[in-house]
Structures are given as C-alpha cells and as structure tokens.
Amino acid sequence: MSGSYFPRQNDVVPDLNDLKLDFQDNVESEPSDDSDYQSKLEVEFDDESTRRRKSSLVPNEYPRTRPVMPRKNTSCIVHSLLEREGKSPDAEPSHDGIAESRTADKLAEDEEAMTRSRLLTKKELSDMAWGVRRLSKRLAGIKMKLQVRTIFILTKAHDETLIANTREVTDWLLSSERDTAYTVYVESTLEDNKLFDKAGLLKKYPSAETRLKFWTPELCARRPNLFDFLISLGGDGTVLYASWLFQRVVPPVLSFSLGSLGFLTKYDYDGYQETLTKGFRDGFTVSLRLRFEGTIMRSQKRDKEGVRRDIVEELVGEESDDHRTHKPEKTHEILNDVVVDRGPNPTMSTIELFGDDEHFTTVQADGICVATPTGSTAYNLAAGGSLCHPDNPVILVTAICAHTLSFRPIILPDTIVLRIAVPYDARTSSWASFDGRERVELFPGDYVTISASRYPFPSILPPGRRNEDWITGIQRTLQWNSRQRQKAFKEWVKSK
C-alpha cells in the first residue's frame, strides 16, 4: 500500500528518506535538525557479545514454495519501511507475474538462507530493536494517508451481535456511494451464515460479486501483504487474535470498541462511518507496539546415555556451543505475554531463568510471566507486576505465586534474549502458552527463548490522544488511583 504523508497542525513534514530504516545505522547518522538526537552517542559492544546464539536459530514456519505476485498498491507501508533496506528476512521478492519453477535444491537453498537470516548477534538484536523504536517515534509525529483497496474485517464469528455489526460495516464499505471500490474480506465461517446474509449483500450490490471475499487463517499466514487495512470489531481479545493471525507482517489495525475492557480498542463503534471516511481521506497516526518472538526449544537425546545433564551447562556453560543439545520446534510472535506455568501438575514448577549468557535465577513458583509493555495490564497485572506505558522498550518479568518473600517483578531492556528452561532434575514438566494460545508441554531439558520481534504491531491511534490515551484507559478501566479526595482544613479565624 503506497502512501503519502500529511502533518498535523504545526508539525514539520519529514523527508521520506528520513523514514528509511537502516539497521546498520548508528546514532551519529541521525539528521542534525532532530532535537531528540542533538547529542551524539557512541556505543561500543564487547567482542564476546558478537557470538551467535543457537537459541535464535529457527527455520521459517512458512517457507515460500511459490513466487508471490507483486502488489505495489497493497503492501503495508509500515512494513515497506522496515523492508526498504532489505533487512527483513521475509521481504518478498519482485516478480514479473511469470510462475517460477522451483526445484528441490532451490527450495533447500531458500530454506537455508531464511534460517541464516534469523541468527541474531547481540549487536544485531540491539540495532534491530533501536531501528524499530526509531521508526515508531518518527511515525508518531505524522499522519499517513493510505491508499486502501483491500480491507480485512475481524470479529467474533460466534457472537450474533458482532455478526450484525460486521454485516453493517461490510454493507457500508461495499456501497456504491464510496469513492473507492473496496474489496472486503470477512471470516470464511460467515459465508453461509444467515445473519450475515451474503446473498442479500450481493443482490443489493451486484458489483460486489468480485469484491466480497472470505479469509481463512491459512490465507493470513501465506499472503499477509494481500490486505491494506484491518478493522477489528470486538474487544482486546479480538485485537490479540489479529496479532495471532498475522505472525509476520500485520496490516495497520483500527479497532472499534465492542468488548469488555478496551485497552487496545481505541474507537467508538457508533461513529465508525465518520471515523473511516475521515481517516481514509485525511490519514491516520500509527503506533508500533512491541511484540516478542517466542521459540520452543526441545532437548535432544545425546549419544552417551546415563550421563547426568545440566541445563545451565548446556545454555551458558561449557556445553553452550554444542548445537546438538537442543532443536527449535516452533516460533510465535506475541503481543501480550509468554507464560510458563505448572499446568495440571499438583506441585509448583522449578524454572531456570537466563538472560543473554548469564544464569539469572532459579524460580520456584506456579509459573513465570514475561510480558510486553502492551501486556503489562493483562496477566502481568494480575500476577502483581508493574504497569508499563506501551512506548517503553522493555521486557517485564513477573513470578506467579512465587514460593519466596523476595521475588519482586523486574523490568529488563528489550535487547536481552531471555530463556526460560525446565531443568533436567525438575519433579514435573511445565506448560508454555503464547498470548494464551498454543499451549504446549515443556519436558525436563526443554526451554523457551524470548526476544524482541522484528515484526511490530501497527495500531491506529485516535487523533491528538497519544500521550494521555493510556493513562485515561487505566483510569477508566481499572479505576487506577481512584479514591475520595481528602478534605481540606477549614481555616479558623480568631474573632476580634
């Protein structure tokens, strides 16, 4: 999706070249007219930090087995900026529309290249995280006028009220009164739904025969660049589902509040027509939410049976360079949190926590929650963790019912690679979940790697509410710091 940029009142229009994201830039390459970067910094990294971590070695879950057709007008501009310098491992190649035959050797070479591209050194991870934060800051000061053609609508397909809302929005988008002939995708389960009434829509708008389409999770995984814009109808859980559907590139998400909480749903549904009309005409402000990349690592059988194995030695000790100890199984992009807990086991979990190449501590608790700033108001909050503004580039670590008086929540920089491991001598296995989904069992010797993702979550913000919106949300939803005001003293005046 190509885009042009329109400033708010009194804003300075940045040069488009300033928005180019180069992961190899240092701070000295910042434009001199940016007041936030007037002070030049020089950062040096230790030689030891350049060693590649085997825990980051993860093959692409969706290898490309066929060429992707070019869609110059329908690729997300946010992720186009991320991929501009060719640093993204999933950047789509340009094709002329002619089907390309792929041999087994070619596929193997592609898979090997994608695997190598996901190896991150400490410096590369720092550069990547800094680059995403820099782009996020730049985007926050401008409006992007998006050339929207293909719109993805996400809702709870089992809720009759929301199905009616979905049909209403779809009807409005397909109407001949719109200046643009939008292509609208709704969930495939609604195709035969009587309440959605596909036949009625096609009868009302005959031209919609080719413009009303239906998406599946497989389509979202394989062709994320197909969609220019995502409209969410529901609550925070619906927005989380959007993050789950789009594990790599996420189209800009505009969320209408039709749920219970509303930390992530910024817009009032009653004004959806005005919101969409004005936004498509004047542009949107985009906020990039930090996501985590969580990888399940499975312990591999060793040649020497009966030898006692130590998870600390295998991850940060003398055996840390042995690539045969563990093998990656699956990777997930997470918007809220990664939770490792005891599951159905009657006893508490024993968990080893590692940060980069250090063993932090041993956790004996019901579990541990590692949350993004966005997820600080979810499970992290319930477990006693800190509230954190979503603009902070940090990782929040909170124990769940720790069997100690001194395990306090900690906040770490997003440049750290965390590993949560189940030791070989643990009494029971543990269970891991990712944004509350894909719950899997971790056996003794297995672990989960957590690091900042190179695929942020672009969320559309209401105009002029960026700074106060989060504070207003926790005050409204959680009644944060709400109490009756203390009465003032009445001044006593001595009578003459």
N, C-alpha and C positions, 0 to 999 in steps of 0.2 A: 504494500500500500504506500504509494508515494505521498508526500505531504509537504505543505508549506507552513511557515511559522508566522504567527501573529502575536505581538506582545500585548501584555496587559497595559493599562494606562500607566504612563511614566516609566515603563520598562524599556530597556535597550535591546534591540534585536541583535542577537548574537550571530556572528558569521557561521554559516553551516559547516565550514571547515573546523571551527572550534568544537563542533559536536562529534567529530571523528574520534572514535575510541581506539587508542593505541596502547596495548598492554605493556609495551616496552618503554613508554614514556616515563621520565621521572618528573619530579615536581618542578624542576627548572624549565621544563618545556611549556609551562602554563603561560597563557597570554598575560603580558605585563599590565593590561588595563583591568584585570580582575582583582578587585580589592581583597578578596579572600586568599589570594595567593601572592600577595606582595612580598611576603617573607619567604625567601628561598630556603629550602631544606635540602640536606644531603643525607641520604640513608645508605648505610653500608650493611651488607649481610655477611655473616660468618661463612667461611668455606664449608664448614660441616653442614650448614643448612641447605646446601645445594644437592645433597644426596636425595635421589628419587625414592619415594616410598612405595613399596609394593602394595600397600593398602589402597592406593589410588588407582591401581591397575584394574580397570573394569571395562569389559567389552561393551560396545554399543548394543542396547537391548533390541533396537530395531534396525538392523543392517539394511542398507538400501540395495535392493535386488533389481531395481529398475530405475531408469532416469526419471527425474522429476521435471514436468513441463514448466517452462518459465511463466511466471505470473508477476510481471513487473508492477501491475497496478494493485496487486492483492497480497503483497508481503508486508508484514508488520514493520512499520518504520522504526519502532524502538529496537527491534532485534536486527533490523538492517544496519542500524548504527553500531550495534555490538559486533556484527559480522563484517563491517566495512573494511577492516584491515585484514580480513581473512583469518582471524584468530579463533573463531568458533569452530569446534570440531564437527558441528552439524551443518555448517554453511552449505547450502545447496549449490551444486554446480550449474553453470549455464548450459542449456541445450537448445538446439535449433528445432526441436519438435520431432526429430527422426529417432525412432526407437533404436536404442543401442544394445547390441547383443553382449551379454556378459558371460564369460567363461568361468569355470570353477576357479582357475588360477587368479583371474581378475578379482573375483569376489574375495578370495583369500587375502589378496594384497590390500584390498579396501578395508577388510576387517582388521588386518594387522595395523594399517595406518590409523584407523579410528582408535584402536587400543592404545597405540603410542601417544595419540593426541590427548588422552585422558590422564597421562602421567604428569603430575604437578610437583615441581620442587617447591621448597618453602618460598623462594623469591617469586616464582611464577604465581603461586597462590596469592601472595601479598599484592603483586602487580594487578592480578585479575580483580581481586576484591576492591582495590583502590580505584581501578578503572570503572567498575560498575558504580561505585559511590560517586565518582566524579560526574559520570553521565547522569545519574539520578539528580544531582544537585543542579546541573545545567537544565534538565528538563523541567524542574520545578519552577523555573522562572519564566517559562514561555508557554504559549498555547500552541498546540499542534492542530492544524486544520487537516483532517484526514480525508482522503478520497475513499469513502466507504462504498463498497459494492456488495460484498457478501457478509451477512450478519448471522451470527450464531446465537441462538436463544437457549438458555439453560434454566431449568426449573425442576421442581419435584413432580415427576410424572405421575405419582400416585395420589397427589393432593388435588381434589376436584376444583377447589377454589383457584389454585395456581394454574390449572389447566385452562380455566376460563380466562385468567389474566394472559396466559400465553397466546390463546386464540385472539384476544383483543389486540395485543401488540402486533401479532402477525398480520392481522387484518389491516391494521393501520399502515404497516410497512409495505404491504403489497398493493395498497390503494393506488389508483391511477392519479390521485391528487399529489403524490410525492414527486418531487423534481427528478429523483433518481429511481431507476427501475431496480430496486434491491432484490438480491437473491437471499432468501431466508431459509436457514437450516433449523429445524426443531428435532427433538429426540425421536428416534425411529418408533418407539413404543406408542407415540401419538398418531401414527399414520392411520391406524384403524380405530382410533378412539372416537366414540360417538360424540362426546362432549367437545372435542377439538373440531370435529366435522370438516375433514379435508375436502369432501365432495362439495359442501356448501361454499367453502372459500373459492374453489376452482370454478364453481358456477357463477359466483359473484364477480370474480376476476379471471376471465378466460386466459389472459396473458400470463397468469401465474402458473400455468401448467409446467413451464420450464424454470420457474423461479422459486417455487416452493419445494424444498428438498428436506431430506431427513438424515441426521447424522447418527453414527454409531461410535462407540469408544475406539474401535479399530481405525476408523477414518480419522479421528482426532490424533491418534498416535502416529499414523503414517503420513498424513498430509496437514500438519498444523498450519502451514502457511496459506492454506486454502481460505482461511477466514480472516476478514479485515477487522472485525469488531465483535465483542461478546457482550450480550445483555443477560444479566443474571436476575432472575425473579425468585426471591426467597430470602433466606437468612444467611448468617455467616457460614453455615454448613454447606449451602449451595455454592458459595464462593470457594470454599475449600475443595469442593468436588471439581470445580473448574481447574484448580491447580492440579488436581489428581489426573484429570483427563489429558491435560497438556503438560506432559512431563519434560518437554524441552521448550520450544517456542510457545509463548502464550500471547494470544491477541489481547489488545487493551480491553480491560474489563470494566464495564459500567454496571454497578449493582443497585437495584431498586430494593428498598427495604420492605419485605413481606414476611419476615420471620420474627423471632423472639428477642434476640439480643440487639445486633446492629452495629458491632464494632467495624465490620467490613462493608456494610451496606450503607452507602452514603446518600442515596437519593430517595425522595418520597415518590411512591408509585403514582399517586393521584396526578402528579404533574409530568408524567412520562412524555406526553406529546410535545410539550413546550421544551422539556429538557433535551430530547433528541433533536428536535428541529433547530434549537439554538446551538447545540453542540456541533452538529454536522455543518452548520453554517459558519459559526464563529471560531470553532476549535475547542479542544479540551486540554486540561492540565493533567499530566501523567505523573504518578508517583511509582517508583520502582521499589517493591517490597523485597527484602532479602529472603531467599529460600536456601534451604540446606540440601546437600546431596548426601544421602544415606546409603551405604553399601553393606550388604550382608557378606561376611567373610566366613567360609567354612573351613574347619580344621581338616587337614588331610592325613591319612594314615602314613606312618613312617616305616622305613624298611626294618628298623630294629624294634621288634615287638617286646613289650615288657619293660621298656625303658621309661622311667618317670619323666613326664614332660612338664615344663614350667611355662605358663603363658607370658610371664614377664620377660623371661629369657628370649622367647620367640618374637616378641614385639619390640623390645627396646634393648635386649641384652646381646649376648654373643651370637645368638642364632637369628638376629633380626634381618640379616641379609640373605637368609635361606628362603628362596621363593617357593620351596616345596611344602612349607608348613601350612599355608592357607591358600584357598582359592576363592575368588569372587563368585557370588551366586546371582545377585540381583541388585539393581540400584534404583532408588526412588528420589524424586525431587519433592521437598517438604516445605510447606508454607507455615505450619504451626509448630509441630514438635515431633521428636522421636522419643518414644518411651520404651524402656526395657524394665520389665517387672517380673514378679514371681508367677504370674498366670494362675493356673488352678492348683499349684503346689501349696501344701499346708504350711510350709516353712518359708522364712524370708530368703531373699536372694543374696548371694555373695557375688559382687561385681567388682572387677578391676577397671579403674578409670585412668586412661593415658591421655596426655596432651603432647602433640608432636613426638619427640623422642624421650619423653620423661614419663615415669610412672607417678601419677598424681596421688592416688589414694585407693584404698580398698573400701567399698561401700557395702555395708550390711544393712539392708532395708527391704521394704516391699518392692522397691524399684528406684529408678532414676529417670528424670525428665530433662531432656535437652531441648530447649525452646528457642525459636527465633524471637526477635522483638515483637513481631506480629502475634506470635503465640504466647506472649507473656501474660495475656489476660485470659488464657484458656486453662489447660491442666496445670501449667506452671503457677498460676494464681491460686488454684485450689490446693496445691501442694505447699503453699507458703512462700513461693518465690516472689521476686521483685516485679513491680510493674515497670515497663520499659517503653519509651517512645519508639515507634517503628522506624524512625530515621537513624537510630543508633546502630552502628555496625558491630554488633556484639552477639555472643552466644551465652545463653542463660542455662546454668546447670543447677538443678534442684533435686534433692533426695525426696523420695516418697516414704513417709513414715520410717525415717532412719532410726536404728536401734542405738542411738547415742544422743547425748545432750549437746554436742558441739558441732554437728554437721550443719553449717549455715549455707544458704544459697550463695553461689559465686557467679560472677559475670566475667566472661573471657572475651578477648578480641576475636573477630571473625576470621583472622588469618591463622588461627590454630586449627590443626587437624586432631579431632578427638577420636578416641577409640574406647568403646565400652565392651569389655570382654568377660566371658564366663570362665573362671579358672578351671583347670583340669580336675582339681580336687573339690569342686563345689558339690554340695549334697544333692542338688537338683538342677535341672535346666532352668532357663529363663525364657521369656517371650518378648519379642520386639514388635512394635506397631509404628506405623508411619502416618501421621495425621489421622490416627485412629483406624487406619485401614491396613490391609495386607499383614495381618497378624501372623507371625512365624515363630517357631520354636528355635531357641539358641541352645545347642547342646554344649556340655563342657568342652572348652577349647575354641568355640566359635566367638566371633565378635562383630561389632558394627562400627564402621568408620563414618564419621560425621564431619563435613567441612562446608564452607560457603559454596553455594552453587553459582555457576556462571550464567544461569538462566533465571533472572529475577522475575517477579510477578508484577506486571504493569497494571496499576489500578487507577481509574479515572477519579479525580478529586472534584468536589463542588468548587465553584469559583470563589476565591477570596477566603477560604476556610482552612487552609493548610496548617497554620500554626495552632489554631485553637480547636480544631476538629477533634483531635484525640482526647484532649482534656475534657471537652464537652461530652464526649462519648462515655468516659469512665464516670463522670459526674451523673450523667443521665441513667446509665445502665447499672452501675454498681453503687450508686449513691456515695461516691468517694468523698470522704471528709465532710459528710453531711451531719450536722448537729444543730441544735438550737443555739443561737448566739448568746454569749454571756451578757448579762445585763450590766449596764454602766452604773457607776455610783452616782447618786444624786448629790449634787453639791449643797452642802449645808451653809446657809448664810446666817451669820450671827446678827440677831436683831440689835439695833442700836438702842 
